[in-house]
């Protein structure tokens, strides 16, 4: 998905904005496009040929939407912006220990092409030329002649498309790159770079000559902001560990000797290049790419800096300008008093649940969970320990690694005794599962269920069993035990029994089909059935001594399917015959109507309790 308008270096088309953010970017573009301060880089002859009027802005969100304004599709060479992504690639390939053995991580305060090294003869960081050449040298040592194509492919995965190379810029850089040669030979003197210096420099010059657009930079930045997953293609490009360390270096050193000012005013990890590009990533929110060739004295794009600072200031996007209330992570906290699973219970078992409803506690979480929110949840749990704890994640978008570790510690502590914990609503393919499951897999007292209702039913079973429920059922339930027929005389029940037909169904067989005519009702004599929507969502599970299909007394068509969970025996009573009985036995009909009203009232009370619970948060 993208939003795009056309005005650029020579364009006159009117911009069209679909959202407030897009309109803001258009306004920024219009405000700064007339700023002609700065100068195009000329130390590389090919760069000074670029039209200084080019000005493109693009912003990519972590859900994959891309906004574009102005010359966002104009290609230009990535230059030093490549350093951040090649550093990430080196970390991914070799690990931090190997990379940090030859490259430091401290800001230098010097210009990007400084020849000065640290006292231990390592480059200060991978964002200056010496550190970037060292990164290219590591990859060249591992990949040889395929090093550049390996780098180009990685940059393409960040951008979400294959990227080309400006061969003229490459040749121009190689021809005028004596200062970089001096740096490279100095690095080889201290064994930071090994092998053919010329071949290593060719890799470095070529990576700087890769062609990108402002849109590409926005997507590349959004990939970093999205923990290494390209939000447009969905590809996991880098590991979170790599991304965190890359963003750290971009924060401290990405804007050269302007880095401190940048963090103070803009507050986003960023990297600039003398080709006129700036890439900025705000973790978990957005990626920004700008292109405008005129540079200031620090080598940063003049118009690009103004767009970034204006966007950050207007929307308060500084990475340290954060606020949040951890209490909003809990959307509901309740026991099962008045809130039950969809499993209908025998009267004795239902009484046990009503008497011991406080033994089951349910906490429903919401949003993106962090170390702080999980700490808050842990304190909530400590306030009121319960034998059975259900934590529902179906409204949770993500959980950090720190949050996952803390959650596992909480569950391990809670279940060290007799307590049990149940996690629900976590899809096996989700980020939450990837973080949480490895941490809880070995905790014996923790169970997982796909949906909350299944967890509620399991917890109810534990309570019923603990307090002497689940008395052995008779082989068959008598009609007198049916709630719909409560208070009828023996003769009246015998009259109803004579109207019905005993039916038997195998486990897995569908008894009632949704949308078909509602021509009969059923009294369950043995076995268990589930009432489900056509989508498969369970509405209720019924045991012997209960009825189903009773809505046929009010509706012409079935509203749900009924499936046999076990072998089932039931008495099927045609509605026509039942209605004749009611006409001939008006007093019995009145009691049946009262019983039906009671059944429906209980269902309504339960539904209202769930609504009230949610509306209270």
C-alpha positions as CSV (number, residue, x, y, z in Angstrom):
1,X,0.0,0.0,0.0
2,X,1.2,3.5,-0.6
3,X,0.1,7.2,-0.8
4,X,1.8,9.2,-3.5
5,X,1.7,12.7,-5.0
6,X,3.7,14.1,-7.9
7,X,5.3,17.5,-7.3
8,X,9.0,17.4,-7.6
9,X,11.9,19.2,-9.2
10,X,9.9,20.3,-12.2
11,X,6.4,18.9,-11.4
12,X,3.3,21.0,-11.2
13,X,0.6,18.4,-10.4
14,X,-1.6,19.1,-7.4
15,X,-0.9,16.8,-4.4
16,X,-3.6,14.4,-3.3
17,X,-3.5,13.3,0.4
18,X,-5.5,10.5,1.9
19,X,-4.5,11.0,5.5
20,X,-3.5,13.7,7.9
21,X,0.1,12.4,8.0
22,X,0.3,12.5,4.2
23,X,-1.0,16.1,4.2
24,X,1.6,17.0,6.8
25,X,4.5,15.5,4.7
26,X,3.1,17.4,1.7
27,X,3.1,20.7,3.7
28,X,6.7,20.0,4.8
29,X,7.8,19.4,1.3
30,X,6.1,22.6,0.1
31,X,7.6,24.6,3.0
32,X,11.2,23.5,2.4
33,X,11.5,22.9,-1.3
34,X,12.3,26.6,-1.9
35,X,15.3,26.4,0.5
36,X,18.4,26.6,-1.7
37,X,21.0,26.7,1.0
38,X,23.8,24.2,1.1
39,X,25.9,22.8,-1.8
40,X,25.9,19.5,-3.7
41,X,28.9,17.3,-2.9
42,X,31.7,17.9,-5.4
43,X,34.6,15.8,-4.1
44,X,33.2,13.0,-6.2
45,X,32.9,14.4,-9.7
46,X,29.8,12.5,-10.7
47,X,27.8,13.7,-7.6
48,X,28.1,17.4,-8.5
49,X,26.1,16.6,-11.7
50,X,23.0,15.9,-9.7
51,X,20.1,18.4,-10.0
52,X,20.1,20.3,-6.7
53,X,16.3,20.9,-7.0
54,X,15.5,17.2,-6.4
55,X,13.5,16.8,-3.2
56,X,11.7,13.6,-2.2
57,X,10.2,12.5,1.1
58,X,8.8,9.1,2.0
59,X,7.6,7.5,5.2
60,X,6.9,3.8,5.8
61,X,4.8,2.5,8.7
62,X,5.5,-0.8,10.3
63,X,2.3,-2.2,8.9
64,X,3.6,-1.7,5.4
65,X,1.9,1.5,4.3
66,X,4.2,3.9,2.4
67,X,3.7,7.6,2.0
68,X,5.5,9.4,-0.8
69,X,5.9,13.1,-1.6
70,X,7.9,14.9,-4.4
71,X,10.8,13.2,-6.0
72,X,10.5,10.0,-3.9
73,X,11.0,7.7,-6.9
74,X,14.2,9.5,-8.2
75,X,17.2,7.2,-7.9
76,X,20.4,8.4,-6.3
77,X,23.5,6.7,-4.8
78,X,23.2,5.5,-1.2
79,X,26.7,6.5,-0.2
80,X,27.4,6.5,3.5
81,X,23.9,5.3,4.4
82,X,25.1,1.9,3.3
83,X,27.4,1.8,6.3
84,X,24.6,1.2,8.8
85,X,23.1,-1.7,6.8
86,X,26.5,-3.3,6.0
87,X,27.4,-3.1,9.7
88,X,24.2,-4.9,10.5
89,X,25.1,-7.5,7.9
90,X,28.6,-8.0,9.4
91,X,27.0,-8.4,12.9
92,X,24.6,-11.0,11.5
93,X,27.4,-12.9,9.7
94,X,30.2,-12.9,12.3
95,X,28.6,-11.9,15.6
96,X,29.3,-9.0,17.9
97,X,32.6,-10.3,19.4
98,X,34.3,-10.7,16.0
99,X,33.1,-7.4,14.6
100,X,33.9,-5.5,17.8
101,X,37.4,-7.0,17.8
102,X,38.2,-4.8,14.8
103,X,35.7,-1.9,15.0
104,X,34.8,0.3,18.0
105,X,31.4,1.6,18.9
106,X,32.2,5.0,20.3
107,X,31.4,8.4,18.6
108,X,34.5,10.1,17.2
109,X,33.4,13.7,17.0
110,X,35.4,13.8,13.7
111,X,34.4,14.2,10.1
112,X,33.3,11.1,8.3
113,X,36.5,10.8,6.3
114,X,38.9,11.3,9.2
115,X,42.1,9.2,9.1
116,X,42.4,9.2,12.9
117,X,42.0,5.8,14.7
118,X,41.4,4.9,18.4
119,X,44.4,4.5,20.7
120,X,44.1,0.8,20.2
121,X,44.3,1.3,16.4
122,X,40.7,0.4,15.7
123,X,38.2,2.6,13.9
124,X,36.0,4.6,16.3
125,X,32.8,3.2,14.9
126,X,31.3,1.7,11.7
127,X,29.7,5.0,10.6
128,X,32.9,6.7,9.7
129,X,34.8,5.7,6.6
130,X,37.5,3.7,8.4
131,X,34.9,1.6,10.3
132,X,32.9,1.1,7.1
133,X,35.9,-0.1,5.2
134,X,36.7,-2.4,8.0
135,X,33.2,-3.9,7.7
136,X,33.6,-4.3,4.0
137,X,36.9,-6.0,4.6
138,X,35.4,-8.6,7.0
139,X,32.8,-9.5,4.4
140,X,35.3,-9.6,1.6
141,X,37.5,-11.9,3.6
142,X,34.6,-14.3,4.0
143,X,33.0,-14.0,0.6
144,X,35.9,-13.0,-1.7
145,X,34.8,-12.0,-5.2
146,X,31.1,-12.4,-4.2
147,X,31.3,-9.9,-1.4
148,X,29.7,-7.0,-3.2
149,X,26.8,-9.1,-4.6
150,X,26.2,-10.4,-1.2
151,X,26.0,-6.9,0.2
152,X,23.8,-5.7,-2.7
153,X,21.4,-8.6,-2.1
154,X,21.2,-7.8,1.6
155,X,20.5,-4.1,0.9
156,X,17.8,-5.2,-1.6
157,X,16.1,-7.3,1.1
158,X,16.0,-4.3,3.4
159,X,14.4,-2.2,0.5
160,X,12.1,-5.0,-0.6
161,X,13.4,-5.0,-4.2
162,X,16.5,-5.6,-6.2
163,X,18.8,-2.6,-6.3
164,X,21.1,-1.5,-9.1
165,X,24.5,0.3,-9.2
166,X,25.6,3.6,-10.7
167,X,28.7,2.4,-12.5
168,X,29.8,6.0,-13.3
169,X,29.7,7.0,-9.7
170,X,31.6,3.9,-8.8
171,X,34.4,4.7,-11.3
172,X,34.4,8.3,-10.1
173,X,34.8,7.2,-6.5
174,X,37.5,4.8,-7.3
175,X,39.4,7.4,-9.3
176,X,39.2,10.1,-6.6
177,X,39.4,7.8,-3.5
178,X,42.9,8.5,-2.4
179,X,41.9,9.5,1.1
180,X,40.0,6.2,1.5
181,X,43.0,4.4,0.2
182,X,45.1,6.0,2.8
183,X,42.6,4.9,5.5
184,X,42.5,1.4,4.1
185,X,46.3,1.0,4.1
186,X,46.5,2.3,7.6
187,X,43.9,-0.3,8.6
188,X,45.9,-3.0,6.9
189,X,49.0,-1.8,8.8
190,X,47.2,-2.7,12.0
191,X,45.7,-5.9,10.7
192,X,42.2,-4.5,10.8
193,X,41.9,-5.1,7.0
194,X,43.5,-8.2,5.6
195,X,44.3,-9.2,2.0
196,X,44.0,-7.1,-1.2
197,X,43.3,-3.5,-0.2
198,X,42.2,-2.6,-3.7
199,X,39.6,-5.4,-3.8
200,X,38.3,-4.4,-0.4
201,X,38.0,-0.8,-1.5
202,X,36.2,-1.8,-4.7
203,X,33.6,-3.5,-2.5
204,X,33.3,-0.4,-0.4
205,X,33.1,2.0,-3.4
206,X,30.5,-0.2,-5.1
207,X,28.3,-0.4,-2.0
208,X,28.3,3.4,-1.8
209,X,27.3,3.5,-5.5
210,X,24.1,1.4,-5.0
211,X,21.1,3.2,-6.3
212,X,18.1,3.8,-4.0
213,X,15.1,6.2,-3.8
214,X,13.6,8.0,-0.9
215,X,11.0,5.3,-0.8
216,X,13.6,2.6,-0.6
217,X,15.2,4.4,2.3
218,X,11.8,4.6,4.1
219,X,11.2,0.9,3.7
220,X,14.8,0.1,4.8
221,X,14.4,2.3,7.9
222,X,10.9,0.7,8.6
223,X,12.6,-2.7,8.5
224,X,14.9,-1.6,11.3
225,X,12.0,0.0,13.1
226,X,10.1,-3.3,12.7
227,X,12.7,-5.4,14.5
228,X,14.3,-6.5,11.3
229,X,11.2,-7.6,9.5
230,X,10.5,-5.8,6.2
231,X,6.9,-4.5,6.7
232,X,6.2,-4.5,2.9
233,X,7.5,-7.9,2.0
234,X,7.2,-9.6,5.4
235,X,10.7,-11.0,5.1
236,X,12.7,-11.3,8.3
237,X,15.9,-9.6,7.1
238,X,17.9,-9.3,10.4
239,X,17.6,-10.6,13.9
240,X,16.4,-8.3,16.7
241,X,19.8,-8.5,18.4
242,X,21.4,-7.1,15.3
243,X,18.8,-4.4,14.8
244,X,19.2,-3.1,18.3
245,X,22.9,-2.7,18.0
246,X,22.7,-1.1,14.6
247,X,20.2,1.4,15.8
248,X,22.4,2.2,18.8
249,X,25.3,3.1,16.6
250,X,23.1,5.1,14.3
251,X,21.9,7.1,17.3
252,X,25.4,7.9,18.6
253,X,27.3,8.2,15.4
254,X,25.0,8.1,12.3
255,X,25.1,11.9,11.7
256,X,28.9,12.3,12.0
257,X,30.0,15.4,14.0
258,X,26.3,16.6,14.0
259,X,25.2,13.4,15.9
260,X,24.8,15.1,19.3
261,X,22.8,17.9,17.8
262,X,20.6,15.5,15.9
263,X,19.8,13.3,18.9
264,X,19.0,16.5,20.9
265,X,16.7,18.0,18.3
266,X,15.3,15.0,16.3
267,X,15.8,12.0,18.5
268,X,15.7,9.1,16.0
269,X,18.4,6.7,15.0
270,X,19.6,7.9,11.6
271,X,22.2,7.9,8.9
272,X,23.0,10.4,6.2
273,X,24.9,10.2,3.0
274,X,26.7,12.8,0.8
275,X,24.4,11.7,-2.1
276,X,21.7,13.7,-0.3
277,X,19.8,10.9,1.5
278,X,18.8,10.6,5.1
279,X,17.4,7.5,6.6
280,X,15.7,7.6,10.1
281,X,14.1,4.8,12.0
282,X,11.8,5.2,15.0
283,X,11.5,1.8,16.7
284,X,8.1,0.1,16.6
285,X,6.6,3.1,14.7
286,X,8.0,4.2,11.3
287,X,10.9,4.6,8.9
288,X,11.7,7.9,7.1
289,X,13.6,8.5,3.9
290,X,14.5,11.8,2.4
291,X,16.4,12.9,-0.7
292,X,17.8,16.4,-1.4
293,X,21.3,16.8,-2.7
294,X,22.4,20.2,-1.2
295,X,24.4,19.5,2.0
296,X,25.4,21.6,5.0
297,X,28.9,21.9,6.4
298,X,28.5,18.5,8.2
299,X,27.7,16.7,5.0
300,X,24.0,16.3,5.8
301,X,21.1,17.1,3.5
302,X,19.7,20.6,4.4
303,X,16.1,20.0,3.4
304,X,16.2,16.5,4.7
305,X,17.3,17.7,8.2
306,X,14.5,20.2,8.2
307,X,11.8,17.6,7.3
308,X,13.1,15.2,10.0
309,X,13.2,17.9,12.7
310,X,9.8,19.3,11.8
311,X,8.2,15.9,11.8
312,X,9.8,14.9,15.1
313,X,8.9,18.2,16.8
314,X,5.3,18.5,15.5
315,X,4.3,15.0,16.5
316,X,6.6,14.6,19.6
317,X,8.5,11.6,18.0
318,X,11.7,12.0,19.9
319,X,12.6,8.5,21.0
320,X,13.0,9.6,24.6
321,X,9.7,11.5,24.6
322,X,7.7,8.5,25.8
323,X,4.7,8.1,28.1
324,X,2.3,5.3,28.9
325,X,0.1,3.9,31.7
326,X,0.9,0.3,32.4
327,X,-2.5,-0.2,33.9
328,X,-4.1,-0.1,30.5
329,X,-2.5,-3.5,29.7
330,X,-5.2,-5.2,31.8
331,X,-8.6,-4.9,30.1
332,X,-10.4,-7.3,32.5
333,X,-9.8,-9.0,35.8
334,X,-12.5,-11.3,37.2
335,X,-13.4,-14.6,38.7
336,X,-16.0,-17.0,37.3
337,X,-18.9,-15.8,39.4
338,X,-21.6,-15.2,36.8
339,X,-19.1,-15.8,34.0
340,X,-19.0,-19.4,32.8
341,X,-17.7,-21.5,29.9
342,X,-20.2,-22.6,27.2
343,X,-20.3,-26.0,28.9
344,X,-23.7,-26.5,30.5
345,X,-23.4,-28.3,33.9
346,X,-25.4,-30.7,35.9
347,X,-27.2,-28.9,38.8
348,X,-24.8,-30.3,41.5
349,X,-21.7,-29.4,39.5
350,X,-23.2,-25.9,38.8
351,X,-23.7,-25.4,42.5
352,X,-20.0,-26.3,43.2
353,X,-18.9,-23.6,40.6
354,X,-21.2,-21.0,42.2
355,X,-19.9,-21.7,45.7
356,X,-16.2,-21.7,44.7
357,X,-16.1,-19.3,41.8
358,X,-13.3,-17.3,43.4
359,X,-10.9,-20.3,42.8
360,X,-10.6,-19.3,39.2
361,X,-9.2,-15.9,38.2
362,X,-9.1,-14.6,34.7
363,X,-6.9,-11.7,33.5
364,X,-7.4,-10.4,30.0
365,X,-4.4,-8.4,28.6
366,X,-4.4,-6.0,25.7
367,X,-1.9,-4.1,23.6
368,X,1.9,-4.3,23.3
369,X,3.3,-5.9,26.4
370,X,6.7,-4.7,27.8
371,X,8.9,-5.3,30.8
372,X,6.9,-2.5,32.7
373,X,3.5,-3.8,31.8
374,X,4.3,-7.4,32.8
375,X,5.8,-6.1,36.1
376,X,2.4,-4.4,36.8
377,X,0.6,-7.6,36.0
378,X,2.9,-9.6,38.3
379,X,2.0,-7.2,41.2
380,X,-1.7,-7.5,40.4
381,X,-1.4,-11.3,40.6
382,X,0.5,-11.1,43.9
383,X,-2.4,-9.1,45.5
384,X,-4.8,-12.0,45.1
385,X,-3.3,-15.4,44.5
386,X,-5.8,-18.1,43.3
387,X,-5.5,-21.9,42.7
388,X,-6.3,-21.5,39.0
389,X,-5.1,-18.5,37.0
390,X,-6.1,-17.8,33.3
391,X,-4.2,-15.2,31.4
392,X,-5.8,-14.3,28.0
393,X,-3.6,-12.9,25.2
394,X,-6.1,-12.7,22.4
395,X,-6.0,-8.8,22.3
396,X,-2.2,-8.6,22.8
397,X,-0.3,-7.4,19.7
398,X,3.2,-8.3,20.9
399,X,5.5,-8.9,23.9
400,X,9.1,-7.9,24.3
401,X,11.8,-10.4,25.2
402,X,12.2,-8.7,28.6
403,X,8.5,-9.0,29.1
404,X,8.6,-12.6,28.1
405,X,11.4,-13.4,30.6
406,X,9.6,-11.7,33.4
407,X,6.3,-13.5,32.6
408,X,8.1,-16.8,32.7
409,X,9.6,-16.0,36.1
410,X,6.1,-15.0,37.4
411,X,4.5,-18.3,36.1
412,X,7.4,-20.4,37.5
413,X,6.9,-18.7,40.9
414,X,3.1,-19.0,40.9
415,X,3.0,-22.7,39.9
416,X,5.8,-23.8,42.3
417,X,3.0,-24.9,44.7
418,X,-0.4,-26.4,43.8
419,X,-1.5,-23.4,41.7
420,X,-2.0,-23.9,37.9
421,X,-1.7,-21.2,35.2
422,X,-3.4,-21.3,31.8
423,X,-2.4,-19.1,28.9
424,X,-5.0,-18.6,26.1
425,X,-5.4,-16.8,22.8
426,X,-1.8,-17.2,21.6
427,X,-1.5,-18.2,17.9
428,X,1.4,-20.7,17.3
429,X,2.5,-18.5,14.3
430,X,2.5,-15.3,16.3
431,X,5.4,-13.2,17.7
432,X,4.0,-13.7,21.2
433,X,4.3,-17.5,20.8
434,X,7.8,-17.2,19.5
435,X,8.8,-15.2,22.6
436,X,6.8,-16.9,25.3
437,X,6.6,-20.6,24.4
438,X,10.3,-21.5,24.6
439,X,10.4,-19.8,28.1
440,X,7.3,-21.7,29.5
441,X,7.6,-25.0,27.8
442,X,9.4,-26.7,30.8
443,X,7.1,-25.2,33.5
444,X,5.0,-28.1,34.6
445,X,2.2,-26.0,36.1
446,X,1.4,-24.1,32.9
447,X,-1.1,-25.1,30.2
448,X,-2.1,-23.4,27.0
449,X,-5.4,-23.3,25.2
450,X,-6.2,-21.7,21.9
451,X,-9.4,-19.9,23.1
452,X,-10.5,-18.6,26.4
453,X,-13.7,-20.7,26.5
454,X,-11.7,-23.9,26.4
455,X,-9.5,-22.7,29.3
456,X,-12.6,-21.7,31.3
457,X,-14.1,-25.2,30.8
458,X,-10.9,-26.9,31.9
459,X,-10.6,-24.7,35.0
460,X,-14.2,-25.4,35.9
461,X,-13.6,-29.1,35.6
462,X,-10.7,-28.8,38.0
463,X,-12.9,-26.9,40.6
464,X,-15.8,-29.4,40.2
465,X,-13.4,-32.4,40.7
466,X,-11.7,-30.8,43.6
467,X,-14.9,-30.3,45.5
468,X,-16.5,-33.8,44.9
469,X,-18.4,-33.2,41.7
470,X,-18.7,-35.3,38.6
471,X,-20.9,-37.9,40.3
472,X,-21.3,-40.9,38.1
473,X,-24.1,-40.3,35.6
474,X,-26.9,-42.8,35.1
475,X,-27.0,-44.7,31.9
476,X,-30.0,-42.6,30.8
477,X,-31.7,-39.4,32.1
478,X,-35.4,-39.4,32.7
479,X,-37.6,-36.7,31.1
480,X,-38.5,-35.5,34.6
481,X,-34.9,-34.2,34.8
482,X,-35.2,-31.9,31.8
483,X,-35.3,-28.2,32.7
484,X,-37.9,-27.5,30.0
485,X,-40.3,-30.1,31.6
486,X,-39.8,-29.2,35.3
487,X,-42.9,-29.3,37.5
488,X,-44.9,-31.4,35.0
489,X,-46.8,-34.4,36.4
490,X,-45.9,-38.0,35.7
491,X,-48.9,-38.4,33.5
492,X,-48.0,-35.2,31.5
493,X,-44.4,-36.4,31.0
494,X,-45.6,-39.8,30.0
495,X,-47.9,-38.2,27.4
496,X,-44.9,-36.2,26.0
497,X,-42.7,-39.3,25.9
498,X,-45.4,-41.2,23.9
499,X,-45.1,-38.4,21.2
500,X,-41.4,-38.8,20.7
501,X,-39.0,-41.1,18.9
502,X,-35.7,-42.4,20.5
503,X,-32.8,-41.5,18.2
504,X,-29.1,-42.5,18.4
505,X,-26.1,-40.8,16.9
506,X,-22.5,-41.7,16.7
507,X,-19.7,-39.4,18.0
508,X,-18.9,-36.7,15.3
509,X,-22.3,-37.0,13.7
510,X,-24.3,-33.8,13.0
511,X,-27.7,-33.9,14.6
512,X,-29.1,-30.5,13.8
513,X,-28.2,-28.5,10.7
514,X,-28.2,-24.6,10.7
515,X,-30.7,-22.9,8.4
516,X,-32.8,-26.1,8.0
517,X,-36.5,-26.0,9.1
518,X,-36.9,-26.2,12.9
519,X,-39.3,-29.1,13.1
520,X,-38.5,-30.8,16.3
521,X,-36.8,-30.5,19.7
522,X,-34.5,-33.0,21.5
523,X,-34.2,-34.3,25.1
524,X,-30.7,-35.6,25.7
525,X,-30.9,-38.9,27.5
526,X,-27.2,-39.9,27.3
527,X,-24.0,-38.6,25.9
528,X,-22.8,-35.1,25.2
529,X,-23.4,-32.6,22.3
530,X,-22.0,-29.2,21.3
531,X,-24.0,-26.4,19.7
532,X,-21.9,-24.6,17.1
533,X,-22.2,-21.8,14.6
534,X,-21.5,-22.8,11.0
535,X,-18.1,-21.1,11.4
536,X,-17.2,-23.7,14.0
537,X,-17.5,-21.4,17.0
538,X,-18.9,-23.3,20.0
539,X,-22.0,-21.8,21.7
540,X,-22.6,-24.5,24.3
541,X,-21.9,-28.0,25.3
542,X,-24.7,-30.1,26.8
543,X,-24.8,-33.2,29.0
544,X,-27.6,-35.8,29.4
545,X,-30.7,-34.4,31.2
546,X,-30.6,-31.3,29.0
547,X,-32.5,-30.3,25.9
548,X,-31.5,-28.7,22.6
549,X,-33.4,-27.4,19.6
550,X,-35.8,-25.7,22.0
551,X,-35.6,-22.5,20.0
552,X,-37.9,-24.3,17.5
553,X,-40.7,-23.2,19.9
554,X,-39.9,-19.7,18.8
555,X,-38.2,-19.8,15.4
556,X,-38.9,-21.5,12.1
557,X,-35.2,-22.2,11.1
558,X,-32.3,-23.6,13.0
559,X,-29.8,-20.9,14.0
560,X,-26.9,-23.3,14.7
561,X,-25.5,-26.8,14.2
562,X,-25.6,-29.5,16.9
563,X,-22.9,-32.2,16.9
564,X,-22.6,-35.4,18.9
565,X,-19.3,-35.2,20.9
566,X,-19.9,-38.8,22.2
567,X,-22.3,-41.5,21.4
568,X,-25.7,-39.9,22.0
569,X,-29.2,-41.1,22.7
570,X,-32.0,-38.6,22.7
571,X,-35.8,-38.3,22.4
572,X,-36.8,-36.3,19.3
573,X,-40.2,-34.6,19.7
574,X,-41.9,-33.2,16.6
575,X,-42.9,-29.6,17.1
576,X,-46.4,-30.2,15.6
577,X,-47.1,-33.0,18.1
578,X,-45.6,-30.9,21.0
579,X,-47.9,-28.0,20.1
580,X,-50.9,-30.3,20.0
581,X,-50.0,-31.5,23.5
582,X,-49.8,-27.9,24.7
583,X,-53.2,-27.1,23.3
584,X,-54.7,-30.2,24.9
585,X,-52.9,-29.6,28.2
586,X,-53.0,-25.8,28.8
587,X,-51.7,-26.0,32.4
588,X,-48.7,-28.0,31.3
589,X,-48.2,-25.6,28.4
590,X,-48.1,-22.7,30.9
591,X,-45.4,-24.4,33.0
592,X,-43.4,-25.2,29.8
593,X,-43.5,-21.6,28.7
594,X,-42.4,-20.5,32.2
595,X,-39.5,-23.0,32.1
596,X,-38.5,-21.8,28.6
597,X,-38.5,-18.2,29.8
598,X,-36.3,-19.2,32.7
599,X,-33.8,-21.0,30.4
600,X,-33.6,-17.9,28.1
601,X,-33.3,-15.6,31.1
602,X,-30.3,-17.4,32.5
603,X,-28.6,-17.1,29.1
604,X,-29.3,-13.4,28.9
605,X,-28.0,-12.9,32.5
606,X,-24.8,-14.6,31.5
607,X,-24.4,-12.5,28.3
608,X,-25.1,-9.3,30.2
609,X,-22.5,-10.2,32.9
610,X,-19.9,-10.6,30.2
611,X,-20.9,-7.2,28.6
612,X,-20.9,-5.5,32.0
613,X,-17.4,-7.0,32.7
614,X,-15.9,-5.5,29.5
615,X,-17.7,-2.2,29.9
616,X,-16.2,-1.8,33.4
617,X,-12.7,-1.4,32.0
